[in-house]
Amino acid sequence: MFGGTFNPVHWGHLRSAEEIREQFGLSRVIFIPVHVPPHKKAAVISSEHRFNMVRKAISGNRFFRVSDLELQRPGKSYSIDTIRHFHGLSRGQEEIYFILGTDAFREITAWKDYPAFFSACNFIVMTRPGANDVRAAELLPRDIQAQTMCGPLSCCHGTYKKNLPVSRTRAALCTHQGTAFIPPR
C-alpha cells in the first residue's frame, strides 16, 4: 500500500514504488490517494482528480493498482482504517506493506491508533536522495522502538535518484512550464 495525497502524482512516486516493489519482491503496489488528509491542509486538487491522475500515471505498469477506498469514505482518511480494510479482504492471508516517506513517518505518533500499525503491517519508510542516514525506528518514541527493533520495519534510503521537489511539480503545472518530470496524461 502506497498512500498519499499525490498532489500531484509524479515520477518520484512511480520510480520509488517500482524500486520498492523490486527490492521487497512485492507482487503489486496499490496506490491509495487520500480523500481528506487529517494532518495536512486540504489538497489543492480534488480527490477525484488526484485519483484519476494516479490511475492514468500507473496504467502502463502491470504491478501497480489504484484504490478509491478512501474516496468512498466520508470525512477524513485514516490509514489504520485502510490497513484494517485490506486485512479483512485478505482474511489475514497476505502480508501488508505500508509505504511512506520519512516526512510522514516522523509524524506517525499523531496518527489515529498509531501503536496498532506495528502489529497490523510492515513499514517501508522511504528517504529522499541525499538525506541523512537514519534508522526509521529511531524516529519513534522509545516504548515503540522496543517493539520494532526486531519487527517489520524497513528503511529504503534514497529510493528515487532524482530529487524533484513537489513544489516544483506544482509550480510547473500551475504556470504551464515544462513538465518533463511529470507523468504522462
N, C-alpha and C positions, 0 to 999 in steps of 0.2 A: 504494500500500500504506500502510495506516494501522495500525501495530502498537501494542500497548499492553496493560496489564493490564485496562483497562476495569473497574475495581473500585470502583464500578460505572460503567457507561456513563452519560453524562449529556448534557444539551443542549449543553454546551460542545464535546464531541466531535462531535456531529452537526452543529451550526452551523458549526464550524470546517471540517469535512470538506466541507460544501456550499460554503462560501465559497472554499475552495481549489480545489475541482473547477471552479467557475465561473471563477475568476481564471486558472487554468492551462489551461483548456479540456480537462480530463481526461474521457475517455469513461465512466469509472467509478472508484469508490473501493472498495477491498477492505479491510475491517476484519479484522485478524488478532489475535484475542486470544491472548496469550502463555500457554503451558501452565505452565511453571515459569520464572519470571523469574530470570535468572542474577545480576542486580545489585540485587535487592530482596528484602526478606523475603517469605516465602511469602504469597500472596494470601489474604485472609480468606475470600473467596468462592471456591468450587471453580471450576476452569477450565471445566467443562461448564456450570455455572450462568451464568458470565460470558458464555460463547459464546451461550447461549440468550437472555440479556438483550440482547446486541447484535443477534441475529437478529430479535428482536421489535421492538427500537427502530428498526431500519432498514427494516422491512418496508414502509413507505409510500413509500420513495424508490427509484425505478427505476434510479438511478445507483449505488446502494450494494449491495455484496455482503458476505458474511462468509465467511471461510475457516476450516475447522477443521484446517488443515495442521499447525500447531504442537501441537494437542491430540493428533494421531495419533502424534507422535514421543515416544519415552520420554525422560525426563530433562529437562535444561534446554533452553530455547528460545533459539536464536541467530539473530539477524536476518539475518546473512550467509548462513546455510543456506537461509532462506526466500527471500531475494532470488535466490540461485542456482537454487532450485527453479522460481521463476516465469520466470527467464531460459530455463530448459530447456523449460518449457511453451510459451513464445512463440517458441522457436528463435531468440532474439535479434532478432525482428522488431518487438517493441514496446519503447518506452522505459519504464523503470520509474522511478516517482517514489516516494520513501520519505518519508512524512510523520511528523514527530516534533516534540516540543516542545523549547525551548531547554534545559530541565532535563535531558532525556535526552541532547541533543546535547553538552552540556558534559561528559558522562561518556564520550563515544564512544571516547576513547583507551583505555579499559578494556575495550572490547568485543572479542570474538573476531574476529581478522583485520581489524581496523578499517581499515587502509590500503586493503584490497581494495574497500571500499564506494565509494571515489571513482572507480573505473573501472566499477563494477557498476551504479550507479544515480544518479539525480538526487535531490538532497535538497531538501525543502521544510521549513524549520525555522520553527515557529510560536512567537511570543512571546505572553505573556499581555497583556491590555489594560493599558495604563498602564506597561508595562515600559520600561526604559531602551532607547533606540535602540542596537542593537548589530548589527554585521555578523556573520553566522553564521561566516564564515571566520575572524574574529578570535578565535573560541573554540578554534581548533585550534592544534596545535604549528606553529611556523614552517615546518618542512620540508613539512608537509601543506598549509599555507596557500598556498605557492607553486604547488602542483598544482591548487588550486581557484580561484585568482583569476579565471581565465577559464573555469572549468569549471562543471559543473552543480550550482550551489549557490544556492538562493534563500532568502530570509527573508521571512516574512509577519508583519508587526507587528500585534499585537492583533487577530487574526482574528475572535474572537468578542467581541462588545461587552459582554456581562455577565461580570463576574468572580465566578464561583461556585466557591469552593474545594471540592475533592473531599472534604475533611474534613467540610464542612457537609453534603454529599450523604450521606456515610456516616452521620453523626450522625442525620440525619433518617430514614434507613432503619432504623437500629437502635432509635430511640426512637419510631417511628411518628408523627413530626410531619408537618407539611405538606410535600408533595413536589411543589409546582408546577413546580419546576425540574428534575425528574427525568423522563426519557422515559416515555411510557405503557407499561403492561404488555402 
